[in-house]
């Protein structure tokens, strides 16, 4: 049992139940700690880079890059979750695109920098550890820095948990308003104005999964779900442009008939690189979701009811 992970989820759940202001305040502090930790690591480890450790640059070829991308896709979880806060943003038409694109760009640059430094300081076969950043600093004799980086990494993981649990509860809240899940699950707290029931359910489910499921299975399942969600987003974007061309949009994807198909095909290729066991688990969860939709969601969906009435 991974008790520390369950305790971290409990702390995150407490802030989410208290409301968006408290959650945003805690997340802001943790993000600053996380960014400070990353820059501290780059500052301490950067001078010890040995370029020879980057040779060969692609030891497993592009097939290895594709397989690694499929497994680590979950590490980008969070940037798209900003869209679930649209109803609570002052100017979502402007703020959402800026926030999503800026978060994705900054995250990518930091990932590249940290990966380059780690593999430049220590040969990549030695980085197969639970805390590679701390291991790198230990390898060059910086034990105090290693401890600081380890603590900062925990703070960094906490921000991801906070954002993802928040995003999932708001997604369920939107689904409940459409009738896809029981509306009673997303009742708003009279004092904190948060959907406390579904927040508790999601938080407890996350705590159970993190506490009793091997991390590699969780990581690959998260990647599978994320890739599939982007597959749906790319195809859904084309469908919406075709069916509702006159809808007013504050942000419009440029060259949509090129970008969306390329996004769909690239996600489909990465999805195919996942392990057979992961695909089997994902298929089982997908079938369960489809069953829930046809047994309950389709019958109670307000949107389906409106479309059926208009069709008649």
C-alpha positions in Angstrom: 0.0 0.0 0.0 1.3 3.4 -1.0 0.2 5.4 2.1 2.1 8.7 1.3 0.3 8.9 -2.0 -3.1 8.4 -0.4 -2.3 11.1 2.2 -1.3 13.6 -0.5 -4.6 12.9 -2.3 -6.4 13.5 1.0 -4.8 16.9 1.4 -5.6 17.8 -2.2 -9.2 16.7 -1.6 -9.5 19.0 1.4 -8.6 22.1 -0.6 -10.9 21.1 -3.5 -13.8 20.7 -1.1 -13.2 24.2 0.4 -13.6 26.0 -3.0 -11.9 27.3 -6.1 -10.2 30.2 -4.3 -8.5 28.0 -1.7 -7.6 25.5 -4.4 -6.2 28.1 -6.7 -4.2 29.6 -3.8 -2.7 26.3 -2.8 -1.9 25.4 -6.5 -0.2 28.8 -7.0 2.1 28.2 -4.1 2.9 24.6 -5.2 3.6 25.7 -8.8 6.1 28.3 -7.6 7.8 25.6 -5.5 7.8 23.2 -8.4 9.3 25.7 -10.9 11.9 26.7 -8.3 12.8 23.1 -7.9 13.2 22.6 -11.6 15.4 25.6 -12.1 17.5 24.6 -9.0 18.0 21.2 -10.5 19.1 22.7 -13.9 21.4 25.1 -12.1 23.1 22.4 -9.9 23.3 19.6 -12.5 23.9 21.6 -15.7 27.6 22.2 -15.2 28.2 18.5 -14.9 26.9 17.6 -18.3 29.1 15.2 -20.3 28.1 15.4 -24.0 29.4 11.8 -24.6 26.4 10.5 -22.6 24.2 11.7 -25.5 25.9 9.2 -27.8 24.1 7.4 -29.4 21.4 10.0 -29.5 18.6 7.6 -30.4 19.8 4.2 -29.0 16.4 2.5 -29.9 15.6 4.5 -33.0 12.4 6.3 -33.8 10.4 3.2 -32.8 11.8 3.6 -29.3 10.8 7.3 -29.3 7.2 6.3 -30.3 7.0 3.6 -27.6 8.3 6.1 -25.0 5.9 8.7 -26.1 3.0 6.4 -25.7 4.0 5.5 -22.1 4.8 9.0 -21.0 1.9 10.8 -22.7 0.2 11.2 -19.3 3.0 13.6 -18.2 1.2 16.3 -20.3 -2.0 15.8 -18.3 -3.2 19.2 -17.1 -2.8 21.7 -19.9 -6.1 20.7 -21.5 -7.8 20.6 -18.1 -7.8 24.4 -18.1 -10.8 24.3 -20.4 -12.9 22.7 -17.6 -12.6 26.0 -15.6 -14.1 28.1 -18.5 -17.3 28.8 -16.5 -15.3 30.2 -13.6 -13.0 32.4 -15.8 -13.7 36.1 -16.3 -12.9 36.1 -20.0 -12.8 32.5 -21.2 -12.7 33.3 -24.9 -9.4 35.1 -24.4 -8.0 33.4 -21.2 -8.5 29.8 -22.1 -6.5 29.7 -25.4 -3.7 31.8 -23.9 -3.5 29.6 -20.8 -3.6 26.3 -22.7 -1.0 27.2 -25.4 1.3 28.9 -22.8 1.1 26.0 -20.4 1.8 23.5 -23.2 4.8 25.5 -24.5 6.4 26.1 -21.1 5.9 22.5 -20.1 7.5 21.2 -23.3 10.5 23.4 -22.9 11.0 22.4 -19.3 10.7 18.7 -20.1 13.3 19.0 -22.8 15.7 20.9 -20.5 15.4 18.5 -17.6 15.7 15.4 -19.9 18.7 16.9 -21.6 20.5 17.6 -18.3 19.6 14.3 -16.7 20.8 12.2 -19.6 23.8 14.4 -20.1 25.0 14.0 -16.5 24.2 10.3 -16.0 24.1 7.6 -18.8 20.4 6.9 -19.5 20.5 3.2 -18.5 21.2 4.3 -14.9 18.1 6.5 -14.7 15.7 3.6 -14.2 14.9 4.7 -10.7 11.8 6.0 -8.9 13.4 9.5 -8.4 15.8 10.1 -11.3 16.4 13.8 -10.6 17.4 13.2 -7.0 19.5 10.2 -8.2 21.4 12.5 -10.6 22.3 14.9 -7.8 23.3 12.1 -5.5 25.6 10.8 -8.3 27.5 14.1 -8.5 27.7 14.3 -4.7 25.0 16.9 -3.9 23.1 15.1 -1.2 21.4 18.2 0.2 20.3 19.3 -3.3 19.0 15.8 -3.9 16.8 16.0 -0.8 15.5 19.4 -1.8 14.7 18.2 -5.3 12.9 15.2 -3.9 10.7 17.4 -1.7 10.0 19.7 -4.6 9.0 16.8 -6.8 6.3 15.8 -4.3 5.0 19.4 -4.5 5.0 19.2 -8.3 3.0 15.9 -8.3 0.5 17.5 -5.9 -0.2 20.3 -8.4 -1.0 17.7 -11.0 -3.3 15.9 -8.7 -5.1 19.1 -7.7 -5.7 20.1 -11.3 -6.7 16.7 -12.6 -9.2 16.0 -9.7 -10.6 19.4 -10.1 -11.0 19.0 -13.9 -12.6 15.5 -13.5 -15.2 16.8 -11.0 -16.1 19.7 -13.2 -16.4 17.4 -16.2 -18.8 15.2 -14.2 -20.7 18.3 -13.1 -21.3 19.3 -16.7 -22.3 15.7 -17.5 -24.8 15.7 -14.6 -26.4 18.9 -15.9 -27.0 17.1 -19.2 -28.4 14.1 -17.4 -25.6 11.7 -18.4 -25.0 10.9 -14.7 -27.4 11.3 -11.8 -27.8 15.0 -10.9 -27.8 14.2 -7.2 -24.1 13.2 -7.4 -23.1 16.8 -8.3 -25.1 18.7 -5.8 -23.4 22.0 -4.8 -22.4 22.6 -1.2 -24.4 25.4 0.4 -21.4 27.1 2.0 -18.4 26.3 -0.2 -20.3 26.2 -3.5 -18.4 23.1 -4.7 -19.9 19.9 -6.1 -18.9 18.1 -2.9 -20.4 14.7 -3.5 -18.7 14.0 -6.8 -15.5 15.5 -5.5 -15.5 13.1 -2.6 -16.3 10.2 -4.9 -13.5 11.1 -7.3 -11.0 11.8 -4.5 -11.6 8.5 -2.8 -11.4 6.6 -6.0 -8.1 8.3 -6.9 -6.8 7.6 -3.4 -7.7 3.9 -3.7 -6.1 3.5 -7.1 -2.9 5.3 -6.2 -2.7 3.3 -3.0 -3.2 -0.2 -4.3 -2.3 -0.1 -8.1 1.3 -0.5 -9.5 2.4 2.9 -10.8 3.4 1.6 -14.3 -0.2 0.3 -14.8 -1.7 3.6 -13.7 0.7 5.6 -16.0 -0.1 3.5 -19.1 -3.8 3.6 -18.4 -3.6 7.4 -18.0 -1.8 7.7 -21.3 -4.3 5.5 -23.0 -7.2 7.6 -21.8 -5.5 10.8 -22.6 -4.6 9.8 -26.2 -8.1 8.5 -26.8 -9.5 11.8 -25.5 -7.4 13.7 -28.0 -8.5 11.3 -30.8 -12.1 12.3 -29.9 -11.2 16.0 -29.8 -9.6 16.0 -33.2 -12.5 14.1 -34.8 -15.1 16.1 -32.9 -13.5 19.4 -34.0 -14.0 18.4 -37.6 -17.6 17.3 -37.0 -18.5 20.6 -35.2 -17.0 22.7 -38.0 -19.1 20.7 -40.5 -22.4 20.6 -38.6 -22.3 24.0 -37.0 -20.2 26.3 -39.3 -22.0 29.5 -38.3 -21.5 29.2 -34.5 -19.6 32.2 -33.1 -16.2 31.1 -31.8 -13.8 33.3 -29.8 -10.9 31.1 -30.8 -10.7 29.3 -34.1 -8.1 26.6 -34.9 -6.1 27.7 -37.9 -6.0 25.3 -40.9 -8.4 22.9 -39.1 -8.7 20.6 -42.1 -5.0 19.9 -41.9 -4.2 20.1 -38.2 -7.1 18.0 -37.0 -6.5 15.0 -39.3 -2.7 15.2 -38.6 -3.5 15.2 -34.8 -5.9 12.3 -35.2 -3.4 10.2 -37.2 -0.5 10.9 -34.9 -2.5 10.1 -31.8 -3.8 6.9 -33.4 -0.2 5.9 -34.1 1.0 6.6 -30.6 -2.1 4.7 -29.2 -1.0 1.7 -31.2 2.4 1.7 -29.5 0.9 1.0 -26.1 1.4 -2.5 -24.6 -1.2 -5.2 -25.3 -2.1 -5.4 -21.6 -2.8 -1.7 -21.4 -5.0 -1.9 -24.5 -6.9 -4.8 -23.0 -7.6 -2.8 -19.8 -8.6 0.2 -21.7 -11.0 -1.8 -23.9 -12.6 -3.2 -20.7 -13.1 0.3 -19.2 -14.3 1.7 -22.6 -17.0 -1.1 -22.8 -18.0 -0.3 -19.2 -18.4 3.4 -20.1 -20.5 2.5 -23.2 -22.8 0.3 -21.2 -23.3 3.1 -18.6 -24.2 5.5 -21.4 -26.7 3.3 -23.1 -28.3 2.0 -19.9 -28.6 5.4 -18.1 -27.0 8.4 -19.9 -28.8 8.1 -23.3 -32.2 7.8 -21.6 -31.7 10.8 -19.3 -29.7 13.1 -21.6 -31.4 16.5 -21.8 -29.6 17.2 -25.1 -30.9 14.1 -26.7 -34.4 15.0 -25.5 -34.2 18.5 -27.1 -32.8 17.0 -30.4 -35.6 14.4 -30.5 -38.3 17.1 -30.0 -36.8 19.3 -32.7 -36.7 16.3 -35.1 -40.3 15.6 -34.5 
